[in-house]
Amino acid sequence: MARLHFQDEAELYAYKAWESIGLEPPVDLGVVAKRLGIDVHEREFVEEIDGVYLRLPGAPPVIAINNSYIKPPARRRFTLAHEIGHHLLGSRISPGSRLFFLDTNDTRRTTMERACDRFAALLLMPESLIRLHYDQLAYNPGCRVDIMAERFGVSAWALRRRLKELDLPVRMRRRA
């Protein structure tokens, strides 16, 4: 059954992606970007840059992700999902005009940046699947976060944050 109410545009767009593309965890972000007509490039940039979104009139939108060895794959995936969020959530900002976002560790946390982070979290870790996997791993609460993070292709930190948002208890694994 289709949902009728969404908390915000980020939730609506993430839901539409899952429904229209038939995604499975871990989300293939290349498929999402291709479906949206976005050219994605990976390049090594200076350490401060995570990702860039660029839209110019008459050209396909472009996302560039920093693939430096200091940016773990899970971080790059979240950045790509975040930049896709800029594409979708920025579609109302002067349609057909130039749009540019440069995301760094120091990027000011504007309303747009928070919305793109929310979109990325919802796209990569939808509530229904997080709850399903969480319940399936009830027998192994000590390793649950690591197992789920791997299944969803996200960092353990991002998954713990998502679990807290959903009021699901997070048990920390004991170190030997």
C-alpha positions as CSV (number, residue, x, y, z in Angstrom):
1,M,0.0,0.0,0.0
2,A,1.3,3.4,-0.9
3,R,2.0,5.9,1.9
4,L,0.0,9.1,1.9
5,H,1.9,11.2,4.5
6,F,5.5,12.1,4.7
7,Q,7.3,14.1,7.3
8,D,9.2,16.1,4.6
9,E,10.5,16.1,1.0
10,A,13.5,14.1,2.0
11,E,11.3,11.3,3.2
12,L,9.1,11.5,0.2
13,Y,12.0,11.3,-2.3
14,A,13.7,8.4,-0.5
15,Y,10.4,6.5,-0.4
16,K,9.8,7.2,-4.1
17,A,13.3,5.9,-5.0
18,W,12.7,2.6,-3.2
19,E,9.2,2.2,-4.7
20,S,10.0,3.2,-8.3
21,I,13.4,1.5,-8.7
22,G,12.8,-1.6,-6.6
23,L,16.0,-1.1,-4.5
24,E,17.5,-3.6,-2.1
25,P,20.1,-3.1,0.6
26,P,22.8,-2.1,0.0
27,V,21.4,0.5,-2.3
28,D,23.1,0.6,-5.7
29,L,23.5,4.4,-5.8
30,G,24.8,4.2,-9.4
31,V,21.4,2.9,-10.5
32,V,19.7,5.8,-8.6
33,A,22.0,8.4,-10.2
34,K,21.6,6.9,-13.7
35,R,17.8,6.9,-13.3
36,L,17.9,10.6,-12.4
37,G,20.3,11.4,-15.3
38,I,23.2,12.3,-13.1
39,D,26.8,11.8,-14.2
40,V,28.8,10.5,-11.3
41,H,32.6,10.8,-11.2
42,E,35.1,9.7,-8.6
43,R,38.3,11.7,-8.3
44,E,40.9,12.3,-5.6
45,F,40.5,15.8,-4.2
46,V,42.1,17.6,-1.3
47,E,41.2,16.0,2.0
48,E,38.6,18.7,2.9
49,I,36.3,18.0,0.0
50,D,33.8,15.1,0.3
51,G,31.6,15.8,-2.7
52,V,30.4,18.3,-5.3
53,Y,27.0,18.7,-7.0
54,L,26.8,20.8,-10.2
55,R,23.9,21.6,-12.4
56,L,24.3,23.8,-15.5
57,P,21.7,24.7,-18.1
58,G,21.8,22.4,-21.1
59,A,24.1,19.8,-19.5
60,P,23.4,16.7,-17.3
61,P,23.9,17.3,-13.6
62,V,27.2,16.1,-12.3
63,I,28.3,14.7,-8.9
64,A,32.0,14.3,-8.1
65,I,33.0,12.2,-5.1
66,N,36.3,12.3,-3.4
67,N,37.7,8.7,-3.7
68,S,40.9,9.4,-1.7
69,Y,42.1,6.5,0.4
70,I,41.3,8.5,3.5
71,K,37.6,8.5,2.7
72,P,36.2,5.0,3.6
73,P,33.8,3.4,1.1
74,A,30.9,3.8,3.5
75,R,31.6,7.5,3.8
76,R,31.8,7.9,0.0
77,R,28.4,6.1,-0.3
78,F,26.8,8.4,2.2
79,T,28.3,11.4,0.4
80,L,27.0,10.2,-3.0
81,A,23.5,9.7,-1.5
82,H,23.8,13.2,0.1
83,E,24.7,14.7,-3.3
84,I,21.8,12.9,-4.9
85,G,19.7,14.7,-2.2
86,H,21.0,18.0,-3.5
87,H,19.8,17.1,-7.0
88,L,16.3,16.2,-5.8
89,L,15.8,18.7,-3.1
90,G,17.4,21.5,-5.1
91,S,15.1,20.9,-8.0
92,R,12.8,23.6,-6.7
93,I,15.7,26.2,-6.6
94,S,15.4,28.1,-9.9
95,P,14.7,25.1,-12.1
96,G,16.9,25.2,-15.2
97,S,19.4,27.6,-13.7
98,R,22.9,27.0,-12.3
99,L,23.2,25.2,-9.0
100,F,26.4,24.3,-7.2
101,F,27.1,22.6,-3.8
102,L,30.5,21.9,-2.4
103,D,30.4,19.7,0.6
104,T,33.3,19.6,3.0
105,N,33.9,18.6,6.7
106,D,33.4,22.3,7.5
107,T,30.3,22.9,5.4
108,R,27.9,25.0,7.4
109,R,24.9,22.8,8.5
110,T,22.2,24.8,6.7
111,T,18.6,23.6,6.3
112,M,19.5,22.2,2.9
113,E,22.6,20.3,4.2
114,R,20.5,18.8,7.0
115,A,17.8,17.8,4.5
116,C,20.3,16.2,2.2
117,D,21.8,14.2,5.2
118,R,18.3,13.1,6.1
119,F,17.6,12.0,2.5
120,A,20.9,10.1,2.4
121,A,20.1,8.3,5.7
122,L,16.5,7.4,4.6
123,L,17.7,6.3,1.1
124,L,20.5,4.1,2.5
125,M,18.6,2.9,5.7
126,P,14.8,3.0,5.3
127,E,12.9,2.5,8.5
128,S,11.0,-0.6,7.5
129,L,14.1,-2.5,6.5
130,I,16.2,-1.3,9.5
131,R,13.4,-2.5,11.8
132,L,13.2,-5.9,10.0
133,H,17.0,-6.5,10.1
134,Y,17.2,-5.3,13.7
135,D,14.5,-7.8,14.7
136,Q,16.2,-10.6,12.7
137,L,19.4,-10.0,14.6
138,A,17.9,-10.0,18.1
139,Y,19.8,-13.2,18.9
140,N,23.1,-11.3,18.4
141,P,22.7,-7.8,19.9
142,G,26.5,-7.4,20.5
143,C,27.3,-7.7,16.7
144,R,24.0,-6.3,15.4
145,V,25.4,-2.9,14.5
146,D,28.4,-4.2,12.6
147,I,26.3,-6.8,10.7
148,M,23.6,-4.3,9.8
149,A,26.2,-1.6,8.8
150,E,27.7,-4.1,6.4
151,R,24.3,-5.2,5.0
152,F,23.3,-1.6,4.3
153,G,26.8,-0.4,3.1
154,V,27.0,2.3,5.7
155,S,29.4,3.1,8.6
156,A,28.7,1.7,12.1
157,W,28.5,5.3,13.2
158,A,25.8,6.2,10.7
159,L,23.8,3.1,11.6
160,R,24.0,3.8,15.3
161,R,22.7,7.3,14.7
162,R,19.8,5.9,12.6
163,L,18.9,3.4,15.3
164,K,18.8,6.1,17.8
165,E,16.6,8.2,15.6
166,L,14.2,5.2,15.5
167,D,14.4,4.7,19.3
168,L,16.0,1.3,18.8
169,P,18.4,0.3,21.6
170,V,22.0,0.2,20.6
171,R,24.2,-2.2,22.5
172,M,27.9,-1.6,22.2
173,R,30.1,-4.5,21.4
174,R,32.5,-5.4,24.2
175,R,36.2,-5.2,23.3
176,A,38.3,-8.2,24.1
